[in-house]
Amino acid sequence: MKVRFLLLLMLFAGTASGHEAWTLQDCLDYALEHNIQVQKNRISEERGEVSLWQDKGALFPSLSFSTGHSVGYRPFTEVMAVVQGDQVTSTRSNVTYQGSYGLNANVTLWNGGINYKNIKEQALQNRITALTTEQSELTIQEQIAKLYVQIMYTKEAKKVNEQLLGTAQSQYDRGVEMMKQGQMARADVVQLEAQLSSAQYSLTNSETLLSNYKRQLKALLELDLNTPFDVAGNIPTDEQVLALVPSAQEAYAKALEARPEIKSAELSIEAADMQLDIAKRGFLPTIGVSASLGSNHSSGSKNGWGEQMKTNLNMSAGVNFSVPIFDNRRNMSNVKTAKLQQLSSKLDLQDKKNTLSSTIEQYWLDANNGQQNYIAAKSRVKSQEASYELLNEQFQNGLKNTVDVLQGRDNVISAEQDMLQSKYTALLNIQLLKFYTGEKIEL
């Protein structure tokens, strides 16, 4: 019994110490470290560094060693011999072995500066790749913030539904009691029962939505279904919901300087200009230097291996000069392709600016409308709750009918939902608006 109690105690302690309630910052930090797409982008950054390292290697000479070995077989080689003054012809098998060794070096002295331009172009591409990683990190943070706020909203909406369910249950119980006393008709009790079923459905629906939003957030965090998960966000205060909203123009100006997709598009234009320059240099001549050192030997020689290697040692050096005259339109095609890429990069930058402008304006509108709706909805909730409490009290005393009570309840639900929606809409969009200007999301 004691052993069983200790095991249960250890199990509870392990569960309690687990990371079940996540703050928004916990989610953001964990996602940036474990999200698969972010990790893939970081691998792409490392690949870019390898490519840059390889391009720099093109500036150095190349050196290679080669060797070849072969065996020769001549079965009918004639050998002349003289026996007792007479000439005799005989045959014998003759197997020879030959080996050659060579050391070759090449270096490009000048190819129109393409090698140096390739290094600069790859460095630009690496910066673009790093900005792509940053963009994916910001996208993940934005998605997490939206789901996190949606979970907070649904949890609060669930509490409202629980309160309404309790009220509907008490009204139904009171109606059944009044029907037994002959103070209420059976039809009114049926309506109260329908109200109770509707409240139960609303609560169940909010629980389902809450579970689904948590599942989506766990997917972004790369957590499996066996990992317990819940958010630890606090109910936002009026100061957070009604915080000062920066102007759309000010937010857009800051976002143009802060957002990685804009920086990436601007660098893509520089990279396209660089690619066009490289393509034009394909028409220029290439100058290179080559040198070689080699020797060979054969077993068919009367000299030994060392003597042959010394005698057959040869060295050479030369200068190569190549001028493209007709290359099947390859260079011209490269130039035209680079010009098209240049135009496409400029259009891509403008498209991203337009998208950013629209996003900023939408967040600004939603934030301002959310604040205004929250102020109005908050006042409406107070008046509807006061009215509903009065209706419910009169109903309990038999002074109001079922229809009046149900209508009052619907008015409270509508006001509560409007207030919650406007509150979290304002909160989320204020934070996203600041996030796009380079600030952290804080809930």
N, C-alpha and C positions, 0 to 999 in steps of 0.2 A: 504494500500500500504506500509506504514511504517512497519507494523507488518510483512508483507510478506518479506520485505527486511531484517528485523532483524533475522527472522527465517533462511533465506538463508545464512546470514552472520554467524550465530551460527553453521549451518550445515557445512559450509566451514571450519570454525575454528576447529571444531571437527575432520573433515577429515584430515586437514593439520597437526593437532597435533598427529594423529595416527602414529603408528610405521609401515610405509610403506617401507622405504628404509633401508635395513638391511646390516650392515657390516658383514664380516666373523665372527668376534668375537661375534657379536650379535647372529648369528645363532648357533655358538658353545655353548655359554652360555645357550641359550634357550633350545637347544636340550638336554643338559646334565640334565636339570631340568624337562623337560616335556616328553622326549621320553619314550614310554610305555615299551619297552624292558629293558631299563636301570632301570626304576622303578621296574619292576618285579625282576630283579637281586638284587636290594637292599632289596626287601622283602625276597628273598632267604637268604641274609646275616642275616636278623633278625631271620629267622627260624633256622639258624645254631646256633645262640646265645641261642635260646630257647633249642635246643638239647643239647648244652654244659651244660647249667644250669641243665637240667634233668639228664645228666650223672654224674654230681657232686653230685646230690641228692642221687645217689645209694650208696654213702659212708656213709650215715647217717642211723640210725635205722628206721625201719618202725613201726608205732604204729596204731592200729585199735581197735575200740570198736564195739562190737556186742551184740545184744539183741534179744531174741525170746520170743514170747507170744503165748499161746495156750489155748483153751477152751475144756474141756473134758465133755462128756455127757454119763452117764450110767443110762439108764431108769429102769433097773430091779435090782437095788442093794437091796439085802435082809437085813432087819434090824430085829434083835431079840428083842422081848419084852415079859415080864411076866405079866400076868393079873390074879389075884385071885388064884395064885399058879399054873396056867396052862401056858404052853409055847405056844405063838401065833406067827405065821409067817405072815409078811405083806411086801408090796413093796412100793417104792416111787422113784420119779425122783431125780437124784443126778448130779448137774452141778458143775464142778470144773474149776478153772482158775490157770494156771501155768506161771511163768515168769522166765527168766534166763538172766544174764548179764555177759559179759566177756570183758576183756581188754587184748589184745595180742600184744607182741612186738617181733621183729625179727631183727637181725643184722648179716651181713656177715663179719666175722673176716678176712677171707682170701679165695680167689678163684683163686689163681695163679697170682694175681695182674692184673686181667682182667679189673676190674673197673677203676684202675688208667690208664691203657693203653687205655681204651675207651675214657677217658677224653683227653689224649694227641692226640689220633687219630682224635677226633672231632675238637680239636683246629686246627689241620692241615687242616681238611676239611673246616673250617671257613676261613682260610687264602686263600685256593684255591678258595672259593666262592667269596671272596673279589677281588681276581685277575681276576676272570671271569667278575665281574662287571666293573673293570678297563678296561679289554679287550673290552667289549661291548662299553664302552665310547670312546675308541680310534677308534674302528671300525666306530662308528657313526661320529666322527670327520673327519675321512678319507673320508667317503662317502660324507659328506657335502662339504669338500674341493674340491673334484672332480667335484661335481655338480656346486659349486659356480664358479669355474674356467671355466667350460663349459658354464655357463650363461654369464660370462664376455666375453669369446671368441665369442659366438653367437651374443651378443650385438654389438661387434665391427665389426663382419662380416656383420651384418645387415646394419650398417652405410656405409660400402663399397658398398653393394648392392644398397643402396639408391642413392649413388653418381653415380654408373653405370647406374641406372635407369634414373637419370636426364640427363646423357650424351646421353643415347639411345633415350630419348624423343626428345632432341634437334636435334640429327642426323635425326630422322624420320621427324620432322617438316621441317628441311632444305631440306631433300630429296623430300618431297611433293612439296615444293616451287620450287625446281629446275626442277621437273617433269612438273609443270605447265608452266615453262619457256622453256620447251623443252630441258633442259640440262641433264636430267637423264631419263633412261628408266624405264618403269613400273616394270620390273622384279627386278631392283635394289631397288626400293621403297618397294616392297614386302619383300625383304631380310631385309631391315631396320625395317620393321614392325615386322618380325619374331624375330629380335634382341630385339626389345622393349618388345614383349611378353615374351621372355626368361628372360629378366631382371625383369619384373613384377613377373614371377614365382619364380625366385631366391629370391626376397624380401619376397614374401608370404611364401616360404618354410622356410626361416630364422626366420620369425615371429612365424611360427608354432613350429619350434624346440625350440625357446626361451620360448614359453608358456609351452611346454611339460617339459623342464628342470626345470622351475619354479614350475610346479606341483609336480615333483618328490622331489624337495627340500622342498616344503611345507609339503609333506607327511612325510619326515624325521623329520620335526619340529612339527608334529602333528597339523598342521593348517588346518582349514576347507576351503572349496571353497569360502566362503564369506569373507575371510580375505584378504585385499589388500596386495600385496607382490611385492617387487622389491629389487634388490641388490644395494649396494652403493659402490661397488668396483671401484677403480680408474684404469686407463689404466697403466699397469706395465711399469716401466722405463727400459732402457737398463741395468742399474746397477743391477736391480733385475733379469732380464733374463740371464745376463752374469755373475752372481755371481759365486764365486769359488765353485766348486763341490767337496765335500770330497771324498776321495778314497773309493772304494767299501769295501776293507778290513777293513779300519778304521770304516766305518759306520756299518759293520756287527759286529765287536768286541763290539762297543758301544750298538748296538741293543740287543746283547745277554745278556747284563747286565740290559738293561732298559725295554725290552718288557715283559709284564705280562704273555703272553702265554708260554714263556720259564720258567719263575719263577714258574708258575702253574704246568708245566710238571715236573719240578724238585721236587716240593713238593708232586706231585702225586706218585713219586717213594718212597719218605719217608713214605707217607701214606700206600703204598702197603707193605713196609717193616714192618710197624707197624701192619697191618692187619695179616700178616704172623705170627708175634710174638704172637698176640692175639689168632690166630687159634691154635698154638702149645700149648698154656697154657690151652686149653680145655681138655687136657689129665691129668692135675693136679687135686688133690683132693680139695674139698671145705669144709671149716670149718665155722659153724655159731652158734649163740647163740639165744635161744628163751626163752620167759618168758610169763606167763599168770596169770591173776587174775580174779576170777569169783565167782558168787553166784547165788542162785535161791530160789524161794518160790512157795507155792501152797496154794490155798484157802481151800483145803481139810484137812489141818492140824489144830490141835487145837491151835497151837502157832500163834502169830501175825506175821505180815509182817517183822517187825524189828527183832524179835527174830529169825525168819527163816533165814533172810539174814545174821545174825551174825553166826548162827549155821552152815549154809551151805557154808560159805566163804572158798574158796580154792585157793591156790597159787602153781605155779609150775615153774621150770626153768630147762633148759637142753642145752646140747651141741650137735650139729648135725655134723656128719663127713660123707662126701659123696665122694666115689672114683668111677670114671667112669671105668667100666670093658668092657661092650659091649654097644655101643650107636647107633647101626644100621649104622655104618660107617659115622656118622655125623661129628665127629671131623676130621677124615681123609679126608673127602670130603672138609671140610673147609680149611684144609692145602693145598690140591692140588689146590683148587680154588684161594687161596691167592698167590700161586707161579705163577700161570698163569697170575694173575693180575699184579704181579711184573714184569714179562717179557713184558706184554702189555704196562705197563707204561714206561719202558725203550725204547721200540720201538716208542711210542708216542712222547717222548722227541726228539729222533733222527729225526722223521718225521717233527716235528715242526721246528727244526733247519734247516733241508733241505729246507723247505718251506720259512723260513725267509731268508736264503741265496739266494734263487732264486728270491724272491721279491726285496731284496736289489740290486742284480745284475741287474734286469730289470729296476728298477728306475734309477740306475746309468747310464746304457746304454741309456735310453730314455732322461735323462738330458743332457748328453754329445752330443748325436746326435741332440737333439733339439737346443742346443746352436750353433753347427756348421751349421746346416741347417738354423737357423735364420740369421746368419751372411751372408751366401750366398744368402738367399732369400731377405734380405733387399737390397742388392746391385742389385739384379735382378729386384726388384720392381722399383727402381729408373730409371734403364735403360729402362724398358718396359713402364713406365709412360711417360718418355721423348719421346720415339719413338711414343707412341700412341698420344700424344699431337701434334706432328708434322704431323702424318697421318691425324688426325682429322682436323687440320688447312688446310692441302692440300685438304682434302675432301670438306671442306666448300668452297674452291675456285675452286672446280671442277678439281683438278689435280690428285686425287686418286679415284679409283673405290671403290665400296661397299665391295668387297671381301677383299681388303687390310685393310679397316677399321675394318671389323668384325674380321679378324685375329688378328689385333693389340689389339682389345678389349679383345679377348679370352686370349691373352698372359698376359694382365694386370690382368685379373681375376685370372688366374692360379698363377701368382706371388704373388698377394695379399693373396690368400688362403694359399699358402705355407708358407708365412711369418707369418700369424696369427697362423696357426696351430703349426709351429715350436716354435713361441714365447711362446704360452701358454703351449705347451708340456714341454718345458724347465722349465718354471716357476713352473708348478705343480710338476714335478718330483724332482726338487731341493728341494722344500718345503717338499715333502713327504719323501725324503731321510733324511732330517734333523729331520723330525717328528719321524721317526723310531729310531733315536738315542736319543730321549728324549726331543727334542726342540719343541717349539710351532710353529704352522703354521701361517705365517704372509704374508699377501698379500696387 
